Amino acid sequence: MARLKKLLNPSEILFIADAMTGQDAVNSAQDFHTRLGLTGVILTKMDGDARGGAALSIRHVTGQPIKFIGVGEKPDAFEPFHPDRIVGRILGMGDMMSLIEKAESTLDRKKQEDLAKKALLGDGFTLEDFRDQLRQIKKMGSMESILKMLPSVGPFAGMQQAASSVDEKQFARLEAIINSMTPKERRNHEIISGSRRKRIAKGSGTEVQDVNQLLRQYAQMAKMFKQMGKGGLAKSMMRGGLGAMGMGSKKRFGR
């Protein structure tokens, strides 16, 4: 590699480190920097259990910046490195800005606003809407990676620890159950009787208790939307939309 450097005269030499290897990554980075003169570092597996403490040590021994981090296995799980956000992760404060940016880049903003207005104004939150929400969440990546961006203190305490126990297949089961319903059932859940629940369970390859649990979750969410609408949130949205309320906006977080 040293000979290649002399032949090619590269403008960038990036060291890729596994964030979960800790001190081993630091030692390797130091050795490569001594021989090659690194210009930057990429940290991978930042979606794992490690908080990225290696980032600080590698930056110290090489004097070179961390340029990118890998937070998953897919090509889109590759992000620019932000020092303030990694400090937040290390201190257990989460990374809300990255979570907001991920939501803004993957979620259909107009669809979310239309759904929120519909639900909050009492026009109904159907099982079809519930299914759309599941699909939107899946676009953002695994629940484990999402939960790990939340703070580990305050109202979110315990969420990061629960991330590893999330059953990702549950989303597929919930969607399969809703898909097994007729359009009429999805629009009016109250007509789903015992016999209909058996048919839905059989069609989705699940148990009746799974169908019951889904309907309970849906009912709780519909009730929550209704209560929020009564609290005046719907009027605020009608006046200026979600943007006027600062929801999903970086300005609300001081940027």
Summary of the structure (lengths in Angstrom):
residues: 255
radius of gyration: 23.4
end to end distance: 41.8
largest distance: 75.4
contacts: 713
relative contact order: 0.09
helix: 63%
strand: 7%
